Amino acid sequence: MKISRMYPFLVLLCFLLSITACQHRKQQDDQEKDKKQEYVYTPKKGSLVITSETANPEVENISLYGDDEKDSITSVAPKNGKFTLEVKAIKLHEIYFIKVAGKSTKPGTSGLAWEEIVPVLAIPSVEFKLVQKPFNHVGSISKVNFSIQGGGEEQQLLNSWHSALATQEAEEEGQTEEYAIGGTGASRWQERKSLLKPQLLLPKILLASISL
């Protein structure tokens, strides 16, 4: 008799416990969901300004590419190598690539097209400058070493990486490229291999330091 009398209370107690457990589980799920939402990466946006005051009549076009993008974000036609490239509302703390395209006017390589791809890390409130230094390597058509002035330690690492890569490419091309020089310039030239996806060559340690 006692068991039969207690049975309804046991059923009610189990029912209440199940409701409490469900509520507690839902509360935990909501908390986990809130935590995940807190860590969702939302890139900040700002302006990216890159200028050059260096006279270089060989430079014909300046383009800006994003990471793994086929089409340029923007481009400018420099005047005697000087330009100002500005993009508003661009994602900050990401790596972009400046493609500098030109045509040689130097003896021995006159008329040959060249291009250089220079990495830049977009950070707020910084006006970057494209710096040009002489690079008299037999495998370089432009004879210029490009780098970015501005930014912090990460940009310096990008500059060092780009300089090392440019030297390596010049050494390889100086050994493998074939061309014949005639009275009007180069009559044969094996087209230079451009960096289709330069971001794939960035050192992992550099990408890790930028993402932190």
Secondary structure as the mmCIF struct_conf table of DSSP 4:
data_model
#
loop_
_struct_conf.conf_type_id
_struct_conf.id
_struct_conf.beg_label_comp_id
_struct_conf.beg_label_asym_id
_struct_conf.beg_label_seq_id
_struct_conf.end_label_comp_id
_struct_conf.end_label_asym_id
_struct_conf.end_label_seq_id
HELX_RH_AL_P HELX_RH_AL_P1 LYS A 2 GLU A 38
TURN_TY1_P TURN_TY1_P1 TYR A 39 TYR A 39
STRN STRN1 LYS A 45 SER A 52
TURN_TY1_P TURN_TY1_P2 PRO A 57 GLU A 58
STRN STRN2 VAL A 59 TYR A 65
TURN_TY1_P TURN_TY1_P3 ASP A 67 ASP A 68
BEND BEND1 LYS A 70 ASP A 71
BEND BEND2 ILE A 73 ILE A 73
STRN STRN3 THR A 74 VAL A 76
STRN STRN4 LYS A 79 LYS A 79
TURN_TY1_P TURN_TY1_P4 ASN A 80 GLY A 81
STRN STRN5 LYS A 82 LYS A 82
STRN STRN6 PHE A 83 LYS A 91
BEND BEND3 LEU A 92 GLU A 94
STRN STRN7 ILE A 95 LYS A 103
BEND BEND4 LYS A 106 LYS A 106
TURN_TY1_P TURN_TY1_P5 PRO A 107 GLY A 111
STRN STRN8 ALA A 113 LEU A 121
TURN_TY1_P TURN_TY1_P6 PRO A 124 SER A 125
STRN STRN9 GLU A 127 PRO A 134
TURN_TY1_P TURN_TY1_P7 VAL A 138 GLY A 139
BEND BEND5 ILE A 141 SER A 142
STRN STRN10 VAL A 144 GLN A 149
BEND BEND6 GLY A 150 GLY A 151
HELX_RH_AL_P HELX_RH_AL_P2 GLU A 153 THR A 176
STRN STRN11 ILE A 181 GLY A 182
TURN_TY1_P TURN_TY1_P8 GLY A 183 THR A 184
STRN STRN12 GLY A 185 ALA A 186
BEND BEND7 SER A 187 SER A 187
HELX_LH_PP_P HELX_LH_PP_P1 GLN A 190 SER A 194
BEND BEND8 LEU A 196 LYS A 197
HELX_RH_3T_P HELX_RH_3T_P1 PRO A 198 LEU A 201
BEND BEND9 LEU A 202 LEU A 202
HELX_RH_AL_P HELX_RH_AL_P3 LYS A 204 SER A 211
#
